[in-house]
Amino acid sequence: MTNSDTQIAANSIESYLHDCRLKMGESIREIREKKGYNQEQLAEIMKVSRTTISKIESGKFNCSIDYLSKFSWFLGFDFKIYERKNIE
């Protein structure tokens, strides 16, 4: 793999990760709103800052499995981890 190929792959991965963070954040926001919580209320029960909730929902924070598990617990949803399938 050339340096150019490596750079393209790195950019593609970063773009993919960014898109995943955005989708996850949007899903969390939708569930939070359906449950009737604002960001401040959810932050208080999760023992995190409102800014952290905001950053996760806007895709600006690399959400760990621990945070995702907390969201699942406090908002009452299950999450599944799907295997990425290569299509070539």
Buried (B, 14 or more C-beta within 10 A) or exposed (E): EEEEEEEEEEEEEEEEEEEEBBEBBEBBBEBBEEEEBEBEBBBBEBEBEBEBBBBBBEBEBEBEEEBBEBBBEBBEEEEEEEEEEEEE
